[in-house]
Amino acid sequence: MTARRSDERLQDVPVAVTAFGSEALAERRISTESDLQIATPGLTVRSAVSSNQINYAIRGQSVDGFSFSSPAVTAYFNEVPTGGTSATSLFDLESIQVLKGPQGTLFGRNATGGAVLYAAKRPDEEFGGYVKGGYGNFNNVEVEGAINIPLTDGIAVRFSGRSQTRDGFQHNLIDGNDINSIDAQIGRVSLLIAPSGSGFSNVTVFQRGQYGGSNGGLSVQNANGVNGAPATYVDPSDGLTKPLVTAMRDLHGPDALGAGQGSSTDPRVNALYNGIGDYLTKRQAGLADGFYDVSINRDQRHRADQVFLSNTTSYELSDTATIKNIFGYNKVVSEDNLDVDGSPYEFFGAQGGPDQEKWGKTYSGNGYIFGTKQWSNELQLSGEIGALKYIVGGFISQEKTWSYIPVTIAPDLGLPYLGSYDSTSNDKSKALYAQLTYALTDRLNLTGGLRYTWENVGIRFNPGSASDPKLLGALNSTKVKDSKPSWLVSLDYKVTDDLLLYFNQRGSWRTGGFNGTSGASFPNPDFFKPETTYDFEVGAKYAGLLGSIPARVNLAVYDQYIKNVQRTIYLNNAALAGNANKARVSGAELDGNFTLADGFDVGGAFSYTDARYTDNRALVGGQGFFFGPYADAPKYTGSAFARASTEFGDAGEVALRGEVYAQSHFFYSNLNNTVLPGTRIGGYKLINVRAEWNEMFGSKVSAAFYVNNLTKEKYYTGGIALGQVTGSNSTTPGAPRMYGFELSAKF
């Protein structure tokens, strides 16, 4: 465990955290970010704009799709903050740790909800490695492996990689193609330099990933603002064709569309009205498309390229003091050709732009482009002086984010290409921090931490952007500075060697920013404020015997208060982030493992989240809104598992594992009660099973068969609320039953 930037036993860390080692990751088949949700109470990983864009939410703290707000849950790879929300592949990892609640000191930048820490396996001085291959339904082919090579005393290198291709599980009835496919290749090389007895260690990690395939198709929901109502006719004054109506009347006059369906003098308009109306009527009556069928007119192409570099250097100044430097660089650019309206008509979408030259490469403008380029450096000094443990440090980073969103509305009707929202933001951050833990007795510890962060956030509207303020005679770039503290006060008491009790009080904040879909005019009406939060958490951790049963049980109860809650709404063909005044999130999390007999383990996790706005007023884009309910916060989530294993002598171990995950309903819009109804996603349950034959006949070869979503549950993982833009909302279906074989060998 490194939740406090030092190696500790999980049960001794006074914070709510869920951790997985390499064996647990393989057993649970965690290979994507979305897989973490089933194993982690209180964590939601949902798809928003596309199936390849993921958003973490912990205790209700998240970020919306198309948002210019920073994620509330920060992801770290090898202690380097990575930023961005593009889905990746997880492989050859030492551990994953999910830290819950505001991160006040050590992982404090923007982490008002929590942090997810990924750690790659380090090279060591033993030759070895593994290779794993698998095949499953939907022609799913996975190949993964690693080799560790010691070069000389204290120097070793590790090569690892993963490849996955899979056909799509959604079928597009328009062109007959399958979408929601995967085509991912990623490689990593790590170098360790740690001469024996020197106290010096240097680890460099370089990773390159290329991701292809296609996004899932969005399913139209709640057309014309009435969930489940038949859309027999599309009202020209509202609903799905509202932006079309505005554009046509601007171009051809107020009578261009007539009074309703079929009444226009333009046959192209009548065809579009009739087609959309008939499609929505059938769709909402369940007569058009199966659950995994879509009728869309885009290929949903997805491309992403990632380059990551980290260098961690540490030196033991003495037996009780270590200095450590962490440098990181991360660049991710994703391109997505999206059918945003979810209909079979060329009506509204993020496509149609010219090719874009950026950062030394040409990207297709025929789709949404999101890129982030970031470097960071952190210097730490840690150690202990008698009963005092300390860590002090400084952090600096710069992140450039490029967002390109072309906008097209009904080109078949002769409407002009509307242009694109094209902007580049530049965020600079500096911080100093210190955290001290003092042992008041041999069982009672007091911890205090303070982090002070300076943020410099700027945005430039690129020439030709639809939001280019130069068209309005305003500035084409602007910036703002801010600074605030984050903190931690903690008291933990080791009641017995098996039981830990703790109390935490933390504060954190998330930097404000600018909306790239509005012009930057003085005095910055497109700026949204920083979000601030503080919480109280009490918890208990037990690892020992319950009677004669070995058990591990963790409980956390918390109460969190948020001010200037950063949320995004979609109106007038734009996504605008703003601030709801106040919110409160209270809840409890419980997890445990029990060994009932030799070779028989059971366990589970449960989370209760009560998230609500206590002052739901907000002013966004010059308009007043009332937010509610709280999105991305299912009230109940839980999972339970059982694993039985037995040894068959030299034949090896045979194991069977079953797991069930369930969650209650949630909303994917924070405005469901007012201007964006119909964004409720129902609860669902998933059952996964896995059978293993490990170390067959005394070898290092193992085999496994798995089935995920055994009962073929049909469910949605998220959505995007575009009711104020297109007149309808769209949702992303979750994966159907997936099954396959795995064969692996260690050497």
Buried (B, 14 or more C-beta within 10 A) or exposed (E): BBBBBBEEEBBBBBBBBBBBEBEEBBBBBBBBBBBBBBBBBBBBBBBBBBBBBBBBBBBBBBBBBBBBBBBBBBBBBBBBBBBBBBBBBBBBBBBBBBBBBBBBBBBBBBBBBBBBBBBBBBBEBEEBBBBBBBEBBBEBBBBBBBBBBBEEEBBBBBBBBBBBBBBBBBBBBBEEBBBBBBBBBBBBBBBBBBEEEEEEBBBBBBBBBEBBBBBBBBBBBBBBBEBEBBBEBBBBEEBBBBBBBBBBBEEBEEEBBBEEBBEBEBEEBBBBBBBBBBBBBBBBEEEBBEBBBBBBBBBBBBBBBBBBBBBBBBBBEEEEBBBBBBBBBBBBBBBBBBBBBBBBBBBBBBBBBEEBEBEEEEBBBBBBBBBBBBBBBBBBBBBBEEEEBBBBBEBBBBBBBBBBBBBBBBBEBEBEBBBBBBBBBBBBBBBEBBBBBBBEEEEEBEBBBBBBBBBBBBBBBBEEBBBBBBBEEBBBBBBBEBBBBBBBBBBBBBEEEBBBBBBBBBBBBBBBBBBBBBBBBEEBEBBBBBBBBBBBBBBBBBBBEEEEEEBBBBBBBBBBBBBBBBBBBBBEBBBBBBBBBBBBBBBBBBBBBBBBEEBEBBBBBBBBBBBBBEBBEBEBBEEEBBBBBBBBBBBBBBBBBBBBBEEEEEEBBBBEBBBBBBBBEBBBBBBBBEBBBBBBBEBBBBBBBBBBBBBBEEEEBBBBBBBBBBEEBBBBBBBBBBBBBBBBBBBBBBBBBBBBEBBBBBE
